[in-house]
């Protein structure tokens, strides 16, 4: 029943759009456009769904494919290498990644090599390696690529980078949908969501929207207090720690007595 309802909504949305230039266009929807982060936030699954609006009959040739890419806020990252020296682990070298998304997921209706060419990947920066750039020490370090690969591997293990091949359902070359799980460790900010339609591994249309991830409630209040009034935040943290210590001591005396 839910699948039939979703299909009906997508078809209706596609039919209600005004006419445009001949071609094929994306009609996009999201299960939610804003994700609140609370103290009990354990992650959230986003349903990305849409339809293809056509102004001409379905052309002959290779079938159309869909790629969905969701990118979190970008920031520089310092990647350090540790080695064991004299029985302890120490940092021996580092590479600065000039710009790396805090979260990145790319889902496709097939495998990435099947749905997008290397040229189009380079132009639109769709795959994970294409969205990352090394600067600074990386240009002089012969192992710069190894540092970048290590960062990607670590974030993949943490669920922050996801490659979801063959995960976009595409019904009758018209309706598509996929689900992407956003893990608990999310950076607050705008998450850019891009949809690409491809045929014969070439991009024929794309659509972009934004998912907002924001702290709310107590999380928002503590975050704002820590950044705007750090002295007050520090004093409050000391008071809470002192009260917790006194409470534990009092409870111990009651139990012993």
C-alpha positions as CSV (number, residue, x, y, z in Angstrom):
1,X,0.0,0.0,0.0
2,X,2.8,2.4,0.9
3,X,4.6,1.7,-2.3
4,X,1.5,2.3,-4.4
5,X,0.8,5.6,-2.6
6,X,4.4,6.7,-3.2
7,X,4.2,5.8,-6.9
8,X,0.9,7.7,-7.2
9,X,2.4,10.8,-5.6
10,X,5.4,10.8,-7.8
11,X,3.4,10.4,-11.0
12,X,1.1,13.2,-9.9
13,X,4.0,15.5,-9.2
14,X,5.6,14.8,-12.5
15,X,2.3,15.5,-14.4
16,X,1.7,18.8,-12.6
17,X,5.0,20.3,-13.6
18,X,4.8,23.0,-16.4
19,X,6.2,22.2,-19.8
20,X,9.8,23.0,-20.5
21,X,12.4,22.4,-23.2
22,X,12.5,18.9,-24.7
23,X,14.4,16.4,-22.8
24,X,14.3,14.5,-19.5
25,X,14.2,16.1,-16.1
26,X,14.4,15.1,-12.5
27,X,11.4,15.6,-10.2
28,X,12.8,15.1,-6.6
29,X,11.4,14.5,-3.2
30,X,12.8,13.9,0.3
31,X,11.2,12.2,3.3
32,X,12.5,15.1,5.4
33,X,14.3,18.2,4.6
34,X,15.6,18.9,8.1
35,X,17.2,16.6,10.7
36,X,17.1,17.6,14.3
37,X,20.1,16.5,16.5
38,X,19.1,15.9,20.1
39,X,20.9,14.4,23.1
40,X,19.4,11.0,22.2
41,X,20.0,11.2,18.4
42,X,21.0,7.7,17.1
43,X,21.0,8.5,13.4
44,X,18.3,9.0,10.8
45,X,17.4,7.3,7.5
46,X,16.6,9.6,4.6
47,X,14.4,8.4,1.8
48,X,15.3,10.1,-1.5
49,X,12.7,9.6,-4.2
50,X,11.8,11.1,-7.5
51,X,10.6,10.8,-11.0
52,X,11.8,11.5,-14.5
53,X,9.7,13.9,-16.5
54,X,9.9,13.3,-20.3
55,X,8.9,15.6,-23.1
56,X,9.5,13.1,-25.8
57,X,9.0,9.3,-26.0
58,X,11.6,7.1,-24.2
59,X,14.6,7.0,-26.6
60,X,16.1,3.8,-27.8
61,X,19.6,2.7,-26.6
62,X,21.1,2.1,-23.2
63,X,18.7,2.4,-20.2
64,X,18.8,5.5,-18.0
65,X,20.6,5.3,-14.7
66,X,20.4,7.3,-11.5
67,X,23.1,8.5,-9.1
68,X,22.3,10.2,-5.7
69,X,25.1,12.0,-3.8
70,X,24.7,13.5,-0.3
71,X,27.6,15.6,1.0
72,X,28.0,17.1,4.5
73,X,29.9,20.3,5.3
74,X,33.5,20.4,4.2
75,X,36.5,21.2,6.4
76,X,40.3,20.7,6.2
77,X,41.6,17.5,7.9
78,X,45.0,16.7,9.2
79,X,45.9,13.1,8.7
80,X,48.7,11.7,10.9
81,X,50.7,8.5,10.6
82,X,51.7,6.7,13.8
83,X,54.6,4.4,14.1
84,X,56.0,2.4,17.0
85,X,59.2,3.9,18.4
86,X,61.0,2.6,21.5
87,X,57.8,0.8,22.6
88,X,55.4,3.6,22.2
89,X,53.2,4.9,19.3
90,X,54.2,8.4,18.1
91,X,53.1,10.6,15.2
92,X,55.9,10.5,12.5
93,X,54.4,12.4,9.6
94,X,51.2,14.1,8.5
95,X,49.3,15.3,5.4
96,X,46.7,18.1,5.3
97,X,43.6,17.3,3.3
98,X,42.5,20.6,1.9
99,X,38.8,19.9,1.8
100,X,37.0,16.8,2.9
101,X,33.3,16.4,3.5
102,X,32.3,15.4,7.0
103,X,29.8,12.9,5.5
104,X,29.5,11.6,2.0
105,X,27.2,9.0,0.5
106,X,26.9,8.1,-3.2
107,X,24.1,5.7,-4.2
108,X,23.6,4.4,-7.8
109,X,21.2,2.2,-9.7
110,X,24.2,0.1,-10.8
111,X,27.9,0.0,-10.1
112,X,29.6,3.4,-10.5
113,X,31.7,2.4,-13.5
114,X,28.4,1.2,-15.2
115,X,26.5,4.5,-14.6
116,X,29.1,7.2,-14.9
117,X,32.2,7.7,-17.0
118,X,35.5,8.9,-15.5
119,X,35.2,12.1,-17.5
120,X,31.8,12.9,-16.1
121,X,32.9,11.8,-12.6
122,X,35.8,14.3,-12.9
123,X,33.5,17.1,-14.2
124,X,30.8,16.6,-11.5
125,X,32.9,15.2,-8.6
126,X,30.6,12.4,-7.8
127,X,32.8,9.5,-6.4
128,X,34.4,9.8,-3.0
129,X,38.0,10.3,-4.3
130,X,36.9,13.1,-6.6
131,X,35.4,15.2,-3.8
132,X,38.7,15.2,-1.8
133,X,41.7,17.3,-2.5
134,X,45.2,17.3,-0.9
135,X,47.2,20.5,-0.3
136,X,50.1,21.7,1.7
137,X,52.4,18.8,2.8
138,X,50.6,16.5,0.5
139,X,52.2,17.9,-2.6
140,X,55.7,17.1,-1.3
141,X,54.9,13.8,0.3
142,X,55.3,10.8,-2.0
143,X,52.8,8.9,0.2
144,X,50.1,11.6,0.0
145,X,47.7,9.2,-1.8
146,X,48.1,6.7,1.1
147,X,47.1,9.4,3.7
148,X,44.0,10.2,1.6
149,X,43.1,6.5,1.2
150,X,43.5,6.1,5.0
151,X,41.1,8.9,5.7
152,X,38.5,7.5,3.3
153,X,39.0,4.0,4.8
154,X,38.5,5.3,8.4
155,X,35.4,7.3,7.6
156,X,34.0,4.4,5.7
157,X,34.4,2.1,8.7
158,X,32.7,4.8,10.8
159,X,29.8,5.0,8.4
160,X,30.6,8.6,7.5
161,X,31.5,7.7,3.9
162,X,29.2,5.3,2.1
163,X,29.3,3.7,-1.4
164,X,25.8,2.3,-2.1
165,X,26.0,0.6,-5.5
166,X,22.9,-1.1,-6.9
167,X,20.8,0.6,-4.2
168,X,18.6,2.9,-6.2
169,X,15.4,1.2,-7.4
170,X,14.3,2.5,-10.8
171,X,10.8,1.5,-11.8
172,X,9.9,1.6,-15.6
173,X,12.7,4.1,-16.2
174,X,10.4,6.7,-14.6
175,X,10.2,6.4,-10.7
176,X,13.3,6.0,-8.5
177,X,14.0,5.8,-4.8
178,X,16.7,5.0,-2.3
179,X,17.4,5.2,1.4
180,X,20.5,6.6,3.0
181,X,21.3,6.2,6.7
182,X,22.9,9.2,8.4
183,X,24.9,8.0,11.4
184,X,24.8,9.6,14.9
185,X,28.1,11.4,14.4
186,X,26.9,14.2,12.1
187,X,28.3,17.6,11.7
188,X,25.8,20.4,11.9
189,X,25.1,22.3,8.7
190,X,23.8,22.0,5.1
191,X,24.0,18.6,3.4
192,X,24.0,19.0,-0.3
193,X,21.9,16.4,-2.1
194,X,22.5,15.9,-5.9
195,X,20.6,13.7,-8.3
196,X,22.1,12.8,-11.6
197,X,20.4,11.1,-14.6
198,X,22.8,9.3,-16.9
199,X,22.5,7.5,-20.1
200,X,25.4,5.7,-21.7
201,X,27.4,6.9,-18.7
202,X,26.9,10.5,-19.6
203,X,25.0,13.0,-17.4
204,X,21.8,14.2,-19.1
205,X,20.2,16.1,-16.2
206,X,20.8,16.9,-12.6
207,X,19.0,18.4,-9.6
208,X,20.3,19.8,-6.3
209,X,18.7,20.4,-3.0
210,X,19.8,20.8,0.7
211,X,19.1,18.8,3.9
212,X,19.6,20.9,7.0
213,X,21.1,19.2,10.1
214,X,20.7,21.2,13.2
215,X,21.1,20.7,17.0
216,X,17.9,21.4,18.9
217,X,16.8,21.6,22.5
218,X,19.5,21.0,25.2
219,X,22.1,20.2,22.5
220,X,21.6,23.5,20.8
221,X,21.6,25.5,24.1
222,X,24.9,23.8,25.3
223,X,26.5,24.3,21.8
224,X,25.6,28.0,21.7
225,X,26.7,28.6,25.3
226,X,30.1,26.8,24.7
227,X,30.9,28.9,21.6
228,X,29.4,32.3,22.6
229,X,30.0,32.3,26.3
230,X,32.9,29.9,27.0
231,X,33.6,31.3,30.5
232,X,30.0,30.7,31.7
233,X,30.1,27.3,30.1
234,X,33.3,26.4,31.9
235,X,32.0,27.6,35.3
236,X,28.8,25.7,34.8
237,X,30.8,22.5,33.9
238,X,32.8,22.9,37.1
239,X,29.7,23.4,39.1
240,X,28.1,20.3,37.7
241,X,31.2,18.3,38.3
242,X,31.4,19.5,41.9
243,X,27.8,18.8,42.5
244,X,28.1,15.3,41.0
245,X,31.2,14.6,43.3
246,X,29.3,15.8,46.3
247,X,26.3,13.7,45.5
248,X,28.4,10.6,45.0
249,X,30.1,11.2,48.3
250,X,26.8,11.8,50.1
251,X,25.3,8.6,48.6
252,X,28.4,6.6,49.8
253,X,28.0,7.9,53.3
254,X,24.3,6.9,53.4
255,X,25.1,3.4,52.1
256,X,27.9,2.9,54.6
257,X,25.8,4.3,57.5
